[in-house]
């Protein structure tokens, strides 16, 4: 028993490493590596199972592992896609056995080929649609199991058994340290909001922005925006958030980037080493918008959703002052700044409305 003055025992290095590996942020940063290791271990298992007990045609177990789980990464698509691929693989094995039995009973190789072509054509018909992968894998596995009419029934049965072994192994390994699409979506959005805060802060502080560097930064944000778009279907499945709500968040995400880019492009050219300050009065409201961007980024990154409920008043209208040309430029800058603030606040509201769904698992990211 510990005395009142004693310190609690430190976690072992192994437990810290395991906690680190289980961190959603670690899995996000090293998603490709983790997926590669997962598939490699699944392949090793399929080889060990089939070779260890000398299963004939064991190579098809390894092929099935790659077909079922090789291209799957996110939990949201693993649940659906892995099941679809498993169904297609087993259907194909069944059709292959039926073809072998038909050829054995009729002795007609021509009938075998006609039936194979008809089934392949039917699979191709359904391959263009929602059940595309199921249909495609059905046709591929059918050919693997039946060959070209030159395989005995025993070979077809062994290949079917190996296909089923591979499917089971693939499904088992598909849920080992899965990469949640929701976290990938959150972290990409957080990175973009943090970058927006840096760029907006540079405008407020009068920090010169070099055109080439700024263009590269916007290109990187656009890439993350596109990647977030590709994750939305999986995010909807993981969180049960309607896709329409995610589309609205995506639209606001895009609008924030576009408004900030217009704001930067409307700035006068840098004429000196010190640059030029933002062409509007930098009131506490403008700095509060920058802080709001950082709060949103931290809420998404660390799950600190309370930061989403700190609103900023964006209702202040620009005041006319000075000569007409300067006043027109200043009013334009004010208008752009207000539109940017409105888009930021709109994004904050949409995120806060569904924070219970996207703040999943209750686990804290690395360094959270």
C-alpha positions in Angstrom: 0.0 0.0 0.0 1.3 3.4 -0.9 2.0 5.9 1.8 0.4 9.4 1.6 3.7 10.9 0.5 4.7 8.3 -2.0 4.3 8.8 -5.7 2.1 6.5 -7.8 4.0 4.0 -9.9 4.8 5.2 -13.4 3.3 3.3 -16.3 5.7 0.8 -17.8 7.3 1.6 -21.1 5.3 -1.1 -22.8 2.0 0.3 -21.6 3.0 3.8 -22.8 4.0 2.4 -26.2 0.7 0.6 -26.5 -1.2 3.7 -25.5 0.7 5.7 -28.1 0.0 3.1 -30.8 -3.7 3.0 -29.9 -4.0 6.8 -30.1 -6.3 7.9 -33.0 -3.8 10.6 -34.0 -0.9 8.1 -34.2 -3.1 5.9 -36.4 -4.0 9.0 -38.6 -0.3 10.0 -39.0 0.9 6.5 -39.7 -2.2 5.1 -41.5 -0.3 3.7 -44.5 2.2 2.0 -42.3 -0.4 0.4 -40.0 -2.4 -0.8 -42.9 0.7 -2.3 -44.6 1.6 -4.1 -41.4 -2.0 -5.3 -40.9 -2.1 -6.8 -44.4 1.4 -8.2 -44.1 0.4 -10.0 -40.9 -2.8 -11.3 -42.5 -0.7 -12.7 -45.4 1.6 -14.3 -42.9 -1.3 -15.9 -41.1 -2.8 -17.2 -44.4 0.6 -18.7 -45.4 1.1 -20.3 -41.9 -2.4 -21.8 -41.9 -2.3 -23.3 -45.4 1.3 -24.3 -45.5 1.5 -25.5 -41.9 -1.1 -28.1 -42.5 -0.2 -28.7 -46.1 -3.5 -27.4 -47.6 -3.4 -27.9 -51.4 -3.7 -24.8 -53.5 -3.1 -22.6 -50.4 -2.0 -19.7 -52.5 -5.6 -18.8 -53.1 -6.1 -18.1 -49.4 -3.4 -15.4 -49.7 -5.0 -14.1 -52.9 -8.4 -13.9 -51.0 -6.7 -11.9 -48.2 -5.5 -9.3 -50.6 -8.7 -9.1 -52.5 -10.9 -8.7 -49.4 -8.8 -6.4 -47.2 -5.9 -5.1 -49.3 -7.5 -1.8 -50.3 -9.6 -1.2 -47.2 -8.4 1.2 -44.6 -11.1 3.1 -42.7 -13.5 1.4 -40.3 -16.5 3.0 -42.0 -15.8 1.3 -45.3 -14.3 -1.9 -43.8 -17.7 -2.9 -42.3 -19.5 -2.6 -45.6 -16.8 -3.3 -48.2 -15.2 -6.3 -46.4 -18.6 -7.9 -46.2 -19.3 -7.1 -49.9 -16.0 -8.6 -50.9 -16.5 -11.6 -48.8 -20.0 -12.2 -50.3 -18.6 -11.8 -53.8 -15.8 -14.2 -53.2 -18.0 -16.9 -51.8 -20.6 -16.5 -54.5 -17.9 -16.9 -57.1 -16.6 -20.0 -55.4 -20.2 -21.4 -55.5 -20.6 -20.7 -59.2 -17.2 -22.2 -59.9 -18.2 -25.5 -58.2 -21.5 -25.5 -60.1 -19.6 -25.1 -63.4 -17.2 -28.0 -62.5 -20.2 -30.3 -61.6 -22.0 -29.3 -64.8 -19.0 -30.2 -66.9 -18.5 -33.5 -65.0 -22.2 -34.5 -65.5 -22.6 -33.5 -69.1 -19.0 -34.0 -70.4 -19.6 -30.9 -72.6 -16.7 -28.4 -72.5 -18.7 -26.1 -74.8 -21.6 -25.9 -72.3 -19.1 -25.2 -69.6 -17.7 -22.2 -71.5 -21.1 -20.9 -72.5 -22.3 -21.0 -68.9 -19.1 -19.3 -67.7 -19.5 -16.5 -70.3 -23.2 -16.0 -69.4 -22.4 -15.8 -65.7 -19.5 -13.4 -66.4 -21.8 -11.2 -68.6 -24.4 -11.1 -65.8 -21.7 -10.1 -63.3 -20.5 -7.4 -65.6 -24.1 -6.1 -66.0 -24.4 -5.7 -62.2 -20.8 -4.5 -61.9 -21.9 -1.0 -63.0 -23.8 0.0 -59.9 -23.9 -0.2 -56.2 -23.2 -3.9 -56.1 -20.3 -3.5 -58.5 -17.6 -5.0 -56.3 -19.7 -8.0 -55.3 -20.4 -8.7 -59.0 -16.8 -8.3 -60.1 -15.4 -10.5 -57.4 -18.0 -13.1 -58.1 -16.8 -13.4 -61.7 -13.1 -13.4 -60.7 -13.5 -16.1 -58.0 -15.6 -18.2 -60.3 -12.7 -18.4 -62.8 -10.2 -19.1 -59.9 -12.2 -22.0 -58.7 -13.3 -23.6 -62.0 -10.4 -22.8 -64.2 -11.2 -23.5 -67.9 -12.9 -26.8 -67.5 -9.7 -28.7 -66.8 -9.9 -28.9 -63.0 -11.3 -31.9 -61.1 -14.0 -31.3 -58.4 -11.4 -32.0 -55.6 -9.3 -29.0 -56.9 -12.4 -26.8 -57.0 -13.3 -27.8 -53.5 -9.8 -27.1 -52.2 -9.7 -23.7 -53.9 -13.1 -22.9 -52.4 -11.9 -23.9 -48.9 -8.8 -21.7 -49.4 -11.0 -18.8 -50.5 -13.1 -19.2 -47.3 -9.9 -19.4 -45.2 -8.6 -16.2 -46.7 -11.9 -14.4 -46.2 -12.1 -15.3 -42.5 -8.4 -14.2 -41.9 -9.0 -11.0 -43.9 -12.1 -10.1 -41.9 -10.4 -10.9 -38.6 -7.4 -8.6 -39.4 -9.5 -5.9 -40.9 -10.6 -4.7 -37.4 -7.0 -4.7 -35.9 -6.2 -1.0 -35.1 -8.7 0.3 -37.6 -8.3 3.8 -38.9 -11.5 5.7 -38.3 -12.5 8.0 -41.2 -14.0 10.4 -38.7 -10.6 11.1 -37.1 -9.0 11.6 -40.5 -11.8 14.0 -41.5 -11.5 15.9 -38.2 -7.7 16.2 -38.3 -7.7 17.4 -41.9 -10.3 20.1 -41.1 -8.4 21.0 -37.9 -5.1 21.5 -40.0 -6.9 23.7 -42.4 -8.5 25.9 -39.7 -5.2 26.2 -38.0 -3.5 27.3 -41.3 -6.4 29.8 -41.9 -5.7 31.2 -38.4 -2.0 31.7 -39.3 -2.8 33.4 -42.6 -5.5 35.6 -41.1 -3.2 36.5 -38.2 -0.5 37.5 -40.7 -3.0 39.9 -42.3 -3.9 41.4 -39.0 -0.3 41.8 -37.9 0.9 43.2 -41.2 3.2 40.2 -41.8 4.2 40.1 -45.6 2.8 37.2 -47.4 4.9 36.0 -50.3 2.7 35.0 -53.3 4.4 31.7 -54.1 4.5 30.5 -50.5 0.9 31.5 -50.0 -0.2 29.7 -53.2 1.5 26.5 -51.9 -0.2 26.8 -48.6 -3.6 27.2 -50.2 -2.8 24.3 -52.5 -2.1 22.1 -49.5 -5.4 23.2 -47.9 -7.3 22.5 -51.1 -5.8 19.0 -51.1 -7.0 18.4 -47.6 -10.4 19.7 -48.6 -10.6 17.2 -51.4 -9.4 14.3 -49.2 -12.1 15.3 -46.6 -14.7 15.1 -49.4 -13.7 11.5 -50.2 -14.1 10.5 -46.5 -17.6 11.8 -46.0 -19.4 8.5 -46.9 -17.4 6.6 -44.3 -17.8 9.3 -41.7 -21.5 9.2 -42.2 -21.5 5.4 -41.5 -19.3 5.7 -38.5 -21.2 8.6 -36.8 -24.7 8.2 -38.2 -24.6 11.9 -39.2 -26.8 12.5 -42.3 -24.7 13.0 -45.4 -26.6 16.3 -46.0 -25.2 17.7 -42.8 -21.7 16.7 -43.8 -22.2 18.3 -47.2 -23.1 21.6 -45.5 -20.0 21.4 -43.4 -18.0 20.7 -46.5 -19.5 23.7 -48.3 -18.7 26.0 -45.4 -15.2 24.5 -45.2 -14.7 25.4 -48.9 -16.3 28.9 -48.4 -13.9 29.7 -45.5 -10.9 28.9 -47.7 -12.3 30.8 -50.7 -13.2 33.9 -48.5 -9.7 34.0 -47.0 -8.1 33.6 -50.4 -10.1 36.6 -51.7 -9.2 38.6 -48.7 -5.5 38.0 -49.2 -5.7 38.6 -53.0 -7.5 42.0 -52.3 -4.6 43.2 -50.2 -2.3 45.8 -51.7 1.1 44.6 -53.0 3.9 44.5 -50.4 6.0 47.6 -50.9 8.5 47.5 -48.1 10.3 45.1 -45.8 7.8 45.8 -43.1 4.9 44.9 -45.4 1.5 46.6 -45.2 -1.1 46.2 -42.5 -4.6 44.9 -43.0 -6.6 47.7 -44.7 -9.2 47.7 -42.0 -9.2 48.8 -38.4 -7.9 45.7 -36.5 -10.5 45.7 -33.7 -10.7 43.0 -31.0 -13.4 41.4 -33.1 -10.9 40.6 -35.9 -8.5 39.0 -33.5 -11.4 37.1 -31.9 -12.1 35.6 -35.2 -8.6 34.3 -35.5 -8.9 32.9 -31.9 -12.2 31.3 -32.9 -10.4 29.5 -35.8 -7.8 28.2 -33.3 -10.6 27.1 -30.9 -12.3 25.1 -33.6 -9.1 23.5 -34.7 -8.3 22.4 -31.1 -11.9 21.1 -30.6 -11.5 18.9 -33.7 -8.0 17.9 -32.9 -8.3 17.1 -29.2 -12.1 16.6 -28.8 -12.4 19.7 -26.6 -15.9 20.5 -27.9 -16.5 23.2 -25.3 -14.3 25.5 -27.4 -17.0 25.4 -30.2 -19.5 27.3 -28.1 -17.5 30.6 -27.9 -19.2 32.8 -30.5 -17.9 36.0 -32.0 -20.1 39.0 -32.9 -19.8 39.5 -36.7 -22.6 42.1 -37.0 -20.4 45.2 -37.0 -20.8 47.2 -40.2 -17.9 49.2 -41.8 -17.7 52.9 -41.2 -17.1 55.4 -44.0 -14.1 57.7 -43.6 -11.3 59.3 -45.7 -11.3 60.0 -49.4 -13.6 58.1 -51.8 -11.0 55.8 -53.3 -9.5 54.8 -50.0 -13.0 54.5 -48.5 -14.1 52.2 -51.3 -11.1 49.9 -50.8 -11.6 49.9 -47.0 -15.3 49.1 -47.4 -14.4 46.3 -49.7 -12.0 44.9 -47.2 -14.6 45.2 -44.5 -17.1 43.4 -46.5 -14.7 40.5 -47.3 -13.7 40.3 -43.7 -17.3 40.2 -42.5 -18.2 37.4 -45.1 -15.1 35.5 -43.9 -16.2 35.9 -40.2 -19.8 34.7 -41.1 -18.5 31.6 -42.9 -16.2 30.8 -39.9 -19.1 31.2 -37.4 -21.4 29.2 -39.7 -18.9 26.3 -39.7 -18.6 26.6 -35.9 -22.4 26.3 -35.5 -22.6 23.3 -37.8 -19.8 21.5 -36.0 -21.3 22.2 -32.6 -24.7 20.8 -33.7 -23.2 17.3 -34.3 -20.3 17.3 -31.9 -21.7 14.3 -29.9 -21.5 12.2 -33.1 -18.1 13.2 -34.4 -16.4 13.2 -31.0 -16.4 9.3 -31.1 -14.6 6.7 -29.0 -13.9 8.9 -26.0 -10.2 8.3 -26.6 -7.9 11.3 -26.5 -5.5 11.8 -29.5 -1.8 11.8 -29.0 -0.7 14.7 -26.8 -4.3 15.4 -26.0 
